[in-house]
Amino acid sequence: MGDERADALFDALSSSTARNVLQQLIEEPQTASELAEGTDTSLQNVHYHIGKLREAGAIEEIDIEYSSRGREMSVYTATSQPRILVYDLE
């Protein structure tokens, strides 16, 4: 719980948007555009949270798709379903 990876994960998951992004990626791999649509937020905001979640090791890029205009789009998925344990220290 006290290492940098845990800190990065807790920091990333402090946002409800990041939690929604992660939940969508647990259900199925998606592009940033699909995530923006599914979370009802901007593409810029989704890219921010993708960066934080990738730094924390919660998600990863697994593929590249091409848009109708031929632009590359990364496809992301959750690396694993995060488990958070809470202990009663009393």
C-alpha positions as CSV (number, residue, x, y, z in Angstrom):
1,M,0.0,0.0,0.0
2,G,2.9,2.4,0.6
3,D,4.8,2.1,-2.6
4,E,4.8,4.5,-5.6
5,R,2.6,2.2,-7.8
6,A,-0.1,2.2,-5.2
7,D,0.1,6.0,-4.9
8,A,-0.1,6.3,-8.6
9,L,-3.2,4.0,-8.8
10,F,-5.0,5.8,-5.9
11,D,-4.2,9.2,-7.5
12,A,-5.5,8.0,-10.9
13,L,-8.7,6.6,-9.4
14,S,-9.5,9.7,-7.3
15,S,-11.4,11.0,-10.3
16,S,-14.9,9.6,-11.1
17,T,-14.1,10.0,-14.8
18,A,-11.0,7.8,-14.5
19,R,-13.1,5.2,-12.6
20,N,-15.7,5.3,-15.4
21,V,-13.0,4.9,-18.0
22,L,-11.4,2.0,-16.2
23,Q,-14.9,0.3,-15.7
24,Q,-15.5,0.6,-19.5
25,L,-12.1,-0.9,-20.2
26,I,-12.8,-3.8,-17.8
27,E,-15.9,-4.6,-19.8
28,E,-14.3,-4.3,-23.3
29,P,-11.3,-2.8,-25.1
30,Q,-12.1,0.7,-26.5
31,T,-10.5,3.7,-28.3
32,A,-10.3,7.1,-26.6
33,S,-13.1,8.3,-28.8
34,E,-15.3,5.5,-27.7
35,L,-14.4,6.2,-24.1
36,A,-15.2,9.9,-24.5
37,E,-18.6,9.0,-25.8
38,G,-19.3,6.5,-23.1
39,T,-18.3,8.8,-20.3
40,D,-19.9,11.9,-21.8
41,T,-16.7,13.9,-21.5
42,S,-14.2,15.5,-23.9
43,L,-11.6,13.5,-25.8
44,Q,-8.9,15.7,-24.2
45,N,-10.2,14.8,-20.7
46,V,-10.2,11.1,-21.6
47,H,-6.6,11.3,-22.9
48,Y,-5.6,12.9,-19.6
49,H,-7.1,10.0,-17.6
50,I,-5.7,7.4,-20.0
51,G,-2.3,8.8,-19.3
52,K,-2.8,8.6,-15.5
53,L,-4.2,5.1,-15.7
54,R,-1.4,3.9,-17.9
55,E,1.2,5.4,-15.6
56,A,-0.4,3.5,-12.7
57,G,-0.4,0.3,-14.7
58,A,-4.2,-0.1,-14.6
59,I,-4.6,0.0,-18.4
60,E,-2.5,-0.7,-21.5
61,E,-2.6,-0.2,-25.2
62,I,-3.3,-3.5,-27.0
63,D,-4.0,-2.5,-30.6
64,I,-4.3,0.2,-33.3
65,E,-7.4,0.9,-35.3
66,Y,-7.8,3.3,-38.2
67,S,-10.6,5.9,-38.4
68,S,-12.6,6.5,-41.5
69,R,-10.1,9.3,-42.3
70,G,-7.1,6.9,-41.9
71,R,-6.0,8.3,-38.5
72,E,-4.4,5.8,-36.1
73,M,-6.3,5.3,-32.9
74,S,-5.0,3.3,-29.9
75,V,-7.2,0.6,-28.4
76,Y,-6.9,0.2,-24.6
77,T,-7.9,-2.4,-22.1
78,A,-7.6,-2.9,-18.4
79,T,-4.5,-4.8,-17.3
80,S,-6.5,-6.5,-14.6
81,Q,-9.4,-5.9,-12.4
82,P,-8.0,-3.8,-9.5
83,R,-8.7,-5.1,-6.1
84,I,-8.7,-2.7,-3.1
85,L,-8.5,-4.2,0.3
86,V,-9.6,-2.3,3.3
87,Y,-8.4,-3.3,6.8
88,D,-9.9,-2.3,10.0
89,L,-6.9,-1.3,12.0
90,E,-8.7,-0.9,15.3
